Amino acid sequence: MKVLVINAGSSSLKYQLYDMRDESVLASGRVERIGMDSSIVTHEPADKPEVRDVSEILDHVTAVKRVIDMLTHPDHGALESMKEIDAVGHRIVHGGEVFKGSVLVTQEVKNEIRRLFDLAPLHNPAHMMGITAVEANMPGVPQVVVFDTAFHQTMPKTSYLYPIPKVLYRRHKIRRYGFHGTSHAYVSDMAAKVLGKPLDTLKMVTCHIGNGASCAAIQDGKTLDTSMGMTPLEGLMMGTRSGDIDPAIVPFVMNKEELSLNEVNSMLNKHSGMLAISGISSDMREVTEAMNDGDENAKLAFDMYTYRLKKYIGAYAAAMNGIDVLIFTAGVGENSVALRETVCQGITFLGIELDLELNAQRSKEARVISTPSSRVKVMVVPTNEELLIARDTYSIVKEAQ
């Protein structure tokens, strides 16, 4: 079975084509600047040179058509015909309380995703455009949706409810949902396999550290708690997001600076975090380089970032009454030697002993970077959300056949 995985944004679309016989990637790519006359398609076949094309792509239907054209092109394609695509899997950011796992796309499922637009106004509508674009280009091909929030639906009420009037939960479903669930699920399962231990016997803290960042306390293979909340704004300090702040800051700043609700929302999501404190960049690589060159604001940003991460790891170890495995993943977590070293050396009370040589090594494989005597296994596990989406899609479609 060949599975096409799509991650549709409001003006972009990423894709990967898998051959599920060996889970190999046949091709991948992205469509950028959808809605403009200078849209960019970048196509990367597994065994051929990269292809880049600039043309007019005004909507997602056309974007998916261009993807299919690339995949079936006689020179740089990976398929002879579109008919070789057996199923399509989609990433959906928000599944609310309804979706506790991946599901086959039906009219009822699409209706429910639309009802969730209010909870993820920047993401779910774009994902829906991806689904309808596939329907227009590939009628009859089964589609599966995989939700970022689904893995965290095991959280107990003590974790997901906010201490606010219950009527707000009953009426509007205001609660902690958590995100990056596909990544947390993948890396926790992979870590257990690498360690050769059953997932349901381990207490893990998984740290998905990219431009967006979240931690999860995973006990016995299930999420006990996670740092992102009703939206991806809560929790850790991130590239451009503030993470946890005193909520009274919002009305105070709105009043003092005469900001609208949209303006303060934009401030907290797009102009805060690492970018705001460093004054340089939201990119950890650039901030670390500036810090090493003596920039005090960059050092402050790095110190605040790692300090808040240490607090969450310690809190989750307390919540689970122990920790067996600490995992770093995503762009920063997988690549920042300095971040992992700083964080681990600040929580040695947990029994963590980092092997500095192993930590400094580069690898695309999941690996242990703690010493043999460390009571907690510290690991770097490259995430692969697309593969998990492909696996779920394959499993669900095969079962439905």
C-alpha positions, 0 to 999 in steps of 0.5 A: 500500500502507498500512503500520501501524508499531507499537512495543509496550512492556510498558505502551504502544504507539505507532503510525503509519499510512503511505500508501507511495505517497508515504510520507505519515503518515495518522495516528499515536498512542499507547496508554499505561497498558496493563493499567489501568482508566485507559488513555489513547489519543491519536490524531492524524489527519494532517488532523483534530484530535487525539483523546484517550480514557481507558478500560480497556485490560487487554492488548495485544490490546485496545490494538490493537483500540482503535488499529484503532477509531481509525483506522477511526472515521467522524469522526476516522479515516484509513481506511474499513475495517481491510481497507485496512491491507496490512501491519504493521511492528514494531520489535524491540529485539534480533535477536541474531546470527540476524537481520541484516536485517528479515524477514517474521513466520513461526512460526520467526521468532517462536520465535527472538524468544522465544529472545532474551528473555534478551538483552532481557527488558524489550523483546522480550517486549513486542514479541512481545505486539504481534505476537500482538495484531495476529494476533488482530485482523488475521488474515492481514495480513502482518507484518514485524519490524525489529531495532534490532541488525540494522544493526550486524551488520557489525561485525568480531570486533575490535569485537564480542567482549569480552576475556573467556573465549570460552566465555561467547560460545560458550555465552551469546552475550555480545558487543557487539550495539549498538542504535538501528541503525534510526536510525543506518541512516536518518540515515547514508543520508539524510546521504549523499543530502543531500551527494550522495555515495555512502554507501559512500565515506564515513566517518561518526560518527553520534550518536543522542543522546536519553534513551538515547544511542549513537554509531556508526562507519560506514565505507562504509555499514556499522557498524565499531563502536558504543557500546552493547554487549550491552545499552543500558547500555554506552557514553555517559553518558545520561539515567538510564544510567551508560554506561561504568564500571569493572565492578569497581564493581558487586560493590564497591557490592553489598557495601558497600551490601548491594544485590541484583543487581536493585537495582544493575541498577536503579541503573545503568539508572534512577538514574544518568547525567544525573539522578544528576550533576545531581540535577535531571533526566534531561532535557537541556533542564532541565539546560541551563536550570539550568546557565545559571542558575548551578547547578554540578551541572547544569554538571558533568552537562553537561560530563561528558556532552559530554566523554564524547561527544567521547571517542567521536567521537575514538575512532571517527575514529581507528578509521576513520583519518579522518572525513568526516561527523559527524551529530547526531540524536534528541531532544537531538542535533537540538535542543540547540544548546549540546551541538552547539557544545560538542562541535564546539568541543572536537574542532577538531583533526579539521578541524571548523569549526562555523558558529554561525549555522547551528547555532543555526537550527531546522529539521525538515530534514536540513542541514549546520551546518559552514562551507564550509571545514570538512574534516568536514561536520557535520550535523543529520539528524532521525531517522525510524525509523518511516519506515525500518520502513515502507519495509522492511515495504513492500519485504519484503511486496511481494517476498513477494506 
